[in-house]
Amino acid sequence: MTPTDQPRRRDEIAASLRLAREEIAAACAAAGRVPSDVTLVAVTKNFPAEDAAHLAALGVSDLGENRDQEASEKARELADLGVPVRWHFVGRLQRNKARSVAEYAHLVQSVDRAALVSALDDACRRRDRRLDVLVQISLDGDPSRGGVVPAERDALVESVLAAENLSLRGVMAVAPVEWQPIKAFESLADHADQVRRLAPQATEMSAGMTGDFAEAISCGATMIRLGSKLLGARRNVGYPVR
Ligand SMILES: *Cc1c(COP(=O)(O)O)cnc(C)c1O
């Protein structure tokens, strides 16, 4: 991207954002909810740091990434530009990346096993910080795309609650491809209720992406994660794939 393209790119993102905000407001109105109850997380994976900076300048301060390498580079670039954002980690996370993630993440949405809980807790202890997390649920019980299987949910919740440096904020899921979004998000809302019996402060429900955020809002999502709706079709900008 040459510098002269940048105003045009910013305008393009501004227009997508305006449309997304309108559709979020409409989905909230239809559900008897208010837009301020729904946090928009812009997923910037595969897009350059400039796009993330445009989003922040347009008022979107919650940004999501799904790979540590790309996220840590982008977080550094935005910090160097003096742009304050809250980074959400939304992808599968290996234990050996916990220390890196603890340097920039505001919320890790994809906690799905006890080994990751202890790795994140240790990383936070070293840095003398607390970290907010969501427990990711595998709604169909297939853990291959991430998430804890329902039968192991409560044990995982207990392990997060026992971790000194982690704060459980709620649950997250990705709708299984074969499921109707409403079925998926009603199921997640049910998991969210069950988790709140163990942890009343865990009020966040992160659900809904470009294709299904309206359904997620109708089922009570408090956080939606939009990528292509805001930034267009994902292209690779050269961040290494690990
Ligand atoms: C990529 C991604 C998103 C955004 O997806 P879009 O369909 O582009 O909105 C949301 N959540 C997670 C976990 C993702 O990996």
The ligand as an SDF file (V2000), in Angstrom:
LIG
                    3D

 15 15  0  0  0  0  0  0  0  0999 V2000
  -11.2440  -14.7770   11.9910 C   0  0  0  0  0  0  0  0  0  0  0  0
  -12.0840  -14.8660   13.2100 C   0  0  0  0  0  0  0  0  0  0  0  0
  -13.2110  -14.0310   13.3780 C   0  0  0  0  0  0  0  0  0  0  0  0
  -13.6710  -13.0450   12.3360 C   0  0  0  0  0  0  0  0  0  0  0  0
  -14.2310  -13.7190   11.2420 O   0  0  0  0  0  0  0  0  0  0  0  0
  -15.0700  -12.9880   10.1040 P   0  0  0  0  0  0  0  0  0  0  0  0
  -15.9630  -14.0390    9.5740 O   0  0  0  0  0  0  0  0  0  0  0  0
  -14.0870  -12.4760    9.1160 O   0  0  0  0  0  0  0  0  0  0  0  0
  -15.8380  -11.8830   10.7500 O   0  0  0  0  0  0  0  0  0  0  0  0
  -13.9200  -14.1580   14.5520 C   0  0  0  0  0  0  0  0  0  0  0  0
  -13.5720  -15.0320   15.5260 N   0  0  0  0  0  0  0  0  0  0  0  0
  -12.4980  -15.8420   15.3880 C   0  0  0  0  0  0  0  0  0  0  0  0
  -12.1840  -16.8040   16.4960 C   0  0  0  0  0  0  0  0  0  0  0  0
  -11.7340  -15.7910   14.2370 C   0  0  0  0  0  0  0  0  0  0  0  0
  -10.6760  -16.6090   14.1120 O   0  0  0  0  0  0  0  0  0  0  0  0
  1  2  1  0
  2  3  1  0
  2 14  2  0
  3  4  1  0
  3 10  2  0
  4  5  1  0
  5  6  1  0
  6  7  2  0
  6  8  1  0
  6  9  1  0
 10 11  1  0
 11 12  2  0
 12 13  1  0
 12 14  1  0
 14 15  1  0
M  END
$$$$
